[in-house]
Amino acid sequence: METINSVQIALQLFEESSVLQIDATERGNYKVGNKNYDKIIKAVEFLKSENSLDALLPYLSHNSAGVRLWAASYLLGFDEKNAIKILEELKKQKGIISLIAEATLDEWKKGNLKL
C-alpha cells in the first residue's frame, strides 16, 4: 500500500480509492472493494492525524457519487448538515450507493457511528 506522507497524497488516495471501491462493489468484486475501502480508511486516518479532515469538504461536490458518498460519510462528525444533505441526495439514486447512503444515515441517527 502506498505510503501517505502528505495531505495531498492522502486526498489523492481517498479520491482514487473511493471511485474504485464503489465500482468494484457495484460489480460484485468484494476483494477489490474491500482493498480500496482499506485505502479510504488509511487516507482518512492520516487526514485526521494532520487535523485536515476539512480537506474532504470539496469532495462533497465531486462528480463521482462514490467520492461524494465516502466524503459525506467521514464528514458527518465535522460538517453534519452538509454531509447529511449529500447522503440524502445519494439515497435517491439506484443501486448500492443508495443502500450505503441509507444505512450510513440510519446508523448515524442511531448514534452507532464513531467517525
VEXDREN-2710 file (C-alpha; in Angstrom, 1 decimal):
% VEXDREN-2710
k/r/px/py/pz
1/MET/0.0/0.0/0.0
2/GLU/1.2/3.5/-0.8
3/THR/2.9/5.4/2.0
4/ILE/1.0/8.5/2.9
5/ASN/3.3/11.4/3.9
6/SER/1.2/14.4/2.9
7/VAL/-2.3/15.7/2.9
8/GLN/-2.2/15.9/-0.9
9/ILE/-1.2/12.2/-1.2
10/ALA/-4.0/11.3/1.3
11/LEU/-6.6/13.2/-0.8
12/GLN/-5.4/11.6/-4.0
13/LEU/-5.6/8.1/-2.4
14/PHE/-9.0/8.9/-1.0
15/GLU/-10.4/10.0/-4.3
16/GLU/-9.0/7.2/-6.4
17/SER/-9.9/4.5/-3.9
18/SER/-13.5/5.9/-3.5
19/VAL/-14.1/5.6/-7.2
20/LEU/-12.6/2.1/-7.4
21/GLN/-14.4/0.9/-4.2
22/ILE/-17.8/1.8/-5.5
23/ASP/-17.1/0.5/-8.9
24/ALA/-15.9/-2.9/-7.6
25/THR/-18.8/-3.1/-5.1
26/GLU/-21.3/-2.5/-7.9
27/ARG/-19.7/-5.2/-10.0
28/GLY/-19.7/-7.6/-7.0
29/ASN/-15.9/-7.7/-6.7
30/TYR/-15.7/-7.7/-3.0
31/LYS/-12.0/-8.3/-2.9
32/VAL/-11.2/-5.2/-4.8
33/GLY/-13.9/-3.3/-3.0
34/ASN/-12.5/-4.2/0.4
35/LYS/-8.9/-3.5/-0.6
36/ASN/-9.9/0.0/-1.7
37/TYR/-12.1/0.6/1.4
38/ASP/-9.0/-0.1/3.5
39/LYS/-7.2/2.6/1.5
40/ILE/-10.0/5.0/2.1
41/ILE/-9.8/4.4/5.8
42/LYS/-6.0/4.8/5.8
43/ALA/-6.3/8.1/3.9
44/VAL/-9.0/9.4/6.4
45/GLU/-6.9/8.3/9.4
46/PHE/-4.0/10.3/8.0
47/LEU/-6.1/13.4/7.4
48/LYS/-7.4/13.1/11.0
49/SER/-3.9/12.8/12.4
50/GLU/-3.0/16.0/10.5
51/ASN/-6.2/17.8/11.6
52/SER/-7.0/18.1/7.9
53/LEU/-10.3/16.3/7.7
54/ASP/-11.8/19.5/6.3
55/ALA/-9.8/18.9/3.2
56/LEU/-12.5/16.4/2.2
57/LEU/-15.1/19.2/2.0
58/PRO/-14.6/19.9/-1.7
59/TYR/-15.3/16.2/-2.4
60/LEU/-18.9/16.7/-1.3
61/SER/-19.5/18.2/-4.8
62/HIS/-17.3/15.7/-6.7
63/ASN/-18.6/14.3/-10.0
64/SER/-18.3/10.8/-8.7
65/ALA/-21.1/9.6/-6.5
66/GLY/-18.7/7.2/-4.8
67/VAL/-16.4/10.1/-3.8
68/ARG/-19.3/12.1/-2.5
69/LEU/-20.6/9.1/-0.6
70/TRP/-17.4/8.4/1.3
71/ALA/-16.6/12.1/1.8
72/ALA/-20.0/12.7/3.3
73/SER/-19.8/9.6/5.5
74/TYR/-16.5/10.7/7.0
75/LEU/-17.6/14.3/7.3
76/LEU/-20.7/13.6/9.4
77/GLY/-18.9/14.4/12.6
78/PHE/-17.2/17.5/11.1
79/ASP/-20.0/19.1/8.9
80/GLU/-23.1/17.2/9.8
81/LYS/-25.5/19.4/7.9
82/ASN/-23.8/19.2/4.6
83/ALA/-22.9/15.6/4.9
84/ILE/-26.5/14.6/5.6
85/LYS/-27.6/16.7/2.7
86/ILE/-25.3/14.8/0.3
87/LEU/-26.3/11.4/1.8
88/GLU/-30.0/12.2/1.5
89/GLU/-29.4/13.1/-2.2
90/LEU/-27.5/9.8/-2.7
91/LYS/-30.3/7.8/-1.2
92/LYS/-32.4/8.8/-4.2
93/GLN/-30.1/7.1/-6.6
94/LYS/-30.4/3.5/-7.7
95/GLY/-28.1/0.7/-6.7
96/ILE/-25.5/0.1/-4.0
97/ILE/-24.8/3.8/-3.4
98/SER/-28.3/4.4/-2.3
99/LEU/-28.2/1.4/0.1
100/ILE/-24.9/2.5/1.6
101/ALA/-26.1/6.1/2.0
102/GLU/-29.3/5.0/3.6
103/ALA/-27.5/2.6/6.0
104/THR/-25.0/5.3/6.9
105/LEU/-27.7/7.8/7.7
106/ASP/-29.6/5.3/9.8
107/GLU/-26.6/4.3/11.8
108/TRP/-25.6/7.9/12.3
109/LYS/-29.0/8.8/13.6
110/LYS/-29.0/5.9/16.0
111/GLY/-25.6/7.0/17.3
112/ASN/-23.8/3.9/16.2
113/LEU/-21.1/5.6/14.0
114/LYS/-18.0/6.9/15.5
115/LEU/-16.3/8.5/12.5
END
